[in-house]
Structures are given as structure tokens and as C-alpha cells.
Amino acid sequence: MNGELDSTPPQQPVPIATGRVAGIHRAAGPAAFTKRSWWRILRRVWEGASSASFGLMSAGCAFYAMLALFPSISIFVSLYGLLSSPLTAERQVEAIAPLLPSELYDLVANRVKELASAPPATLGWNILLSTVLALWSASAASRALMTSLNVAYYEEEKRSLLAFYVTAFILTACGIIGMALGLTVVVAVPVVLAVVPFGSLSSTVLPAVTWLLFAAVVFLGLAALYRIAPSRRQAKWRWITPGSAVAAMLMLLSALFSLYVRNFASYNVTYGSLGAIVVALFWFYLSAYVTLVGARVNAELELETALDTTVGWPKPPGRRGAFVADHVAP
């Protein structure tokens, strides 16, 4: 599968044991790279991100994310039903309205409203079973993303089938719980700051704080994803942070797509009643694409050094459990 998706770069990385390890390949962290190293990294990232494989993988992730949307919303509202009132979830979802295309927000908000107004379910085997089934359905998006991240990191899937599915299941559950907690923080902090007398700056400070909190939540989520999802030995945080920051910034830029759809685009005119679905799919596509770009940034950073980039005691080349840790870019 990796070969079919063109997971190898134009110039194949060479094993450290047989390749030349010059001074430029002895950096202990991204901060030690020279301008020449950064230029090579950016060039390789561009070559990978502009390949057909990234577009195909992003489209696949978008499709599965669309299928996972409503099961995830059901779990999200169920969590609020256990911890608080589902009506609270309905009000807090309004906080993400500026971040999503209006069509996608309407899909989410209408479904949350339906679930919040439904009779409360009692905690028992029925709700437990429905939650597990919803998680299983939603985990298809995680499995697609895990496979795509393997390609971005030049890896082949080495986990057993059971471990692969369990990891996807856990990532899905953690993602939904993290989304609920992150949304709570994004909503609560501006409310607390609203009592601070900022005067005329209030209209500027509060939206800025909301966006910064959203960026922080996205950054932390991406960092955890890059460390857990690929089938490889985990990388040290310093080799994950740059790609997480790049992907988080690009994710914020995707809000410009929301602005474009809200003010200029006419998807409903072109696609009719399917306009909301098309907008949602394209937004998921952009999100998956920038996630893969961030992963490729991290991978190319690791290919630029011969030192061990994985966690734990340094291991010799060939025993590090990660392709990009055992190879250097030519």
C-alpha cells in the first residue's frame, strides 16, 4: 500500500550505517539546524505534500471523518448528559461557530439540538452498548488517519490487527473527550475574563483569547497524535513540536475557508441540498491534509540528523524502531 501511495521521496533516504554522516547530520534538535538544512527540509516537505498520495489520503480521511461525524456527536452529547446537562453542550457548541463553515456548523448544531432535546437515557447496558458501537463506527476515521500518518512517516504498519484497532479505538475516545474538555476551556476562560475591566479593548481581547485557546488545544491534540498514531517507536517531543505548530497554524488558516464559504461561496446554488455535505467534506479534507503536512515536517526533520530521535536511551542505527530515525536524507 505504501508503494502504491508513493511513500518514498524522490531521493531515497540512506541508512545511517552505510550513508555519509557529515557535520550537518549531527544536530541534537531542530534548533541546531542551519539555514541550508532548513531549505533542504522545506524542499522535501514540498515534494511530499504536492504528491498525489497526500491528496488521495486526505480525501479518504475526509470520507471516514464524515461518516464518523454523527456517531461522535452522539458520544459527545452523551458525555455531557452524564457529567452535566445536554443543554449545556448545545450552548457551548455555539463557541465554535466562527471556526467552522456555516453549513458544517448547521449540521453539527442541529444534531446536537436533536440529541439534547431527546428524553434522557438511563445509564445502563443499552447506552453503554450504543456508545461502544458509536465509538467503533467513529474509529474508522482514526484508522484511516493512522494509515496515512504511516505513509507520511515512511513507515509500514507493524502492529498486530488487534493492536491497530485498539489504538484507533483509544485515539477516538481520547479525541472526543479532549474535544469536550477543550470546548469547555475555550468557552469558560473568556467568560471568566469578561469580568476583568478591559474597557474598550474587550472586543479585541476576548476573541483573541478564544482563538489562542483553540490553537493551544489543536496543538496539543496534534502533538499527541503524532507521537501515538504512527507505527514506530515514539519520537522525542522536540522532534514533534515543529510539525504540530505548523499544522496548528495551517488549521487556523482553514478558518479562512469558513469565512469564504460564509460570505462569497454559493455551494447551495451549485449542489442544492448536498451543499452542506460538500462543504463538510472539503473542510475535513483540508484538516486531514494539514495534519499530514505537519507529520511530514516532523519526518523530514528527523531525516536531517543521524542522532537518535526516539525516546529512551540512544540506540545504534538500525535498532531505533523508526525509519526516519534509522536513515538520513542524502
LINNOR-V51102 format. One record per backbone hydrogen bond with DSSP energy under -1.0 kcal/mol. NH is the residue of the N-H (numbers start at 0). CO is the residue of the C=O. If there is no record, write none. Layout:
BEGIN
nh={NH & NH}
co={CO & CO}
END
This chain:
BEGIN
nh={4 & 5 & 6 & 13 & 15 & 18 & 24 & 25 & 31 & 32 & 37 & 38 & 39 & 40 & 41 & 42 & 43 & 44 & 45 & 46 & 47 & 48 & 49 & 50 & 55 & 56 & 57 & 58 & 59 & 60 & 61 & 62 & 63 & 64 & 65 & 66 & 67 & 71 & 72 & 73 & 74 & 75 & 76 & 77 & 78 & 79 & 80 & 81 & 82 & 83 & 87 & 89 & 90 & 91 & 92 & 94 & 95 & 96 & 98 & 104 & 105 & 106 & 107 & 108 & 109 & 110 & 111 & 112 & 113 & 114 & 115 & 116 & 127 & 128 & 129 & 130 & 131 & 132 & 133 & 134 & 135 & 136 & 137 & 138 & 139 & 140 & 142 & 143 & 144 & 145 & 146 & 147 & 148 & 149 & 150 & 151 & 152 & 153 & 154 & 163 & 164 & 165 & 166 & 167 & 168 & 169 & 170 & 171 & 172 & 173 & 174 & 175 & 176 & 177 & 178 & 179 & 180 & 181 & 182 & 183 & 184 & 185 & 186 & 187 & 188 & 190 & 191 & 192 & 193 & 194 & 195 & 197 & 200 & 201 & 203 & 204 & 205 & 207 & 208 & 209 & 210 & 211 & 212 & 213 & 214 & 215 & 216 & 217 & 218 & 219 & 220 & 221 & 222 & 223 & 224 & 225 & 226 & 227 & 228 & 231 & 232 & 235 & 238 & 239 & 240 & 243 & 244 & 245 & 246 & 247 & 248 & 249 & 250 & 251 & 252 & 253 & 254 & 255 & 257 & 258 & 259 & 260 & 261 & 262 & 263 & 264 & 269 & 270 & 271 & 273 & 274 & 277 & 278 & 279 & 280 & 281 & 282 & 283 & 284 & 285 & 286 & 287 & 288 & 289 & 290 & 291 & 292 & 293 & 294 & 295 & 296 & 297 & 298 & 299 & 300 & 301 & 302 & 303 & 304 & 305 & 310 & 318 & 325 & 327 & 328}
co={0 & 2 & 1 & 327 & 325 & 14 & 21 & 22 & 28 & 29 & 33 & 34 & 35 & 36 & 37 & 38 & 39 & 40 & 41 & 42 & 43 & 44 & 45 & 47 & 51 & 52 & 53 & 54 & 55 & 56 & 57 & 58 & 59 & 60 & 61 & 62 & 63 & 67 & 68 & 69 & 70 & 71 & 72 & 73 & 74 & 75 & 76 & 77 & 78 & 79 & 84 & 85 & 86 & 87 & 88 & 91 & 92 & 93 & 95 & 100 & 101 & 102 & 103 & 104 & 105 & 106 & 107 & 108 & 109 & 110 & 111 & 112 & 123 & 124 & 125 & 126 & 127 & 128 & 129 & 130 & 131 & 132 & 133 & 134 & 136 & 137 & 138 & 139 & 140 & 141 & 142 & 143 & 144 & 145 & 146 & 147 & 148 & 150 & 149 & 159 & 160 & 161 & 162 & 163 & 164 & 165 & 166 & 167 & 168 & 169 & 170 & 171 & 172 & 173 & 174 & 175 & 176 & 177 & 178 & 179 & 180 & 181 & 182 & 183 & 184 & 186 & 187 & 188 & 189 & 191 & 192 & 195 & 197 & 198 & 200 & 200 & 201 & 203 & 204 & 205 & 206 & 207 & 208 & 209 & 210 & 211 & 212 & 213 & 214 & 215 & 216 & 217 & 218 & 219 & 220 & 221 & 222 & 223 & 224 & 229 & 320 & 308 & 235 & 236 & 236 & 239 & 240 & 241 & 242 & 243 & 244 & 245 & 246 & 247 & 248 & 249 & 251 & 252 & 253 & 254 & 255 & 256 & 257 & 258 & 259 & 259 & 265 & 266 & 267 & 270 & 271 & 273 & 274 & 275 & 276 & 277 & 278 & 279 & 280 & 281 & 282 & 283 & 284 & 285 & 286 & 287 & 288 & 289 & 290 & 291 & 292 & 293 & 294 & 295 & 296 & 297 & 298 & 300 & 301 & 24 & 233 & 315 & 321 & 13 & 302}
END
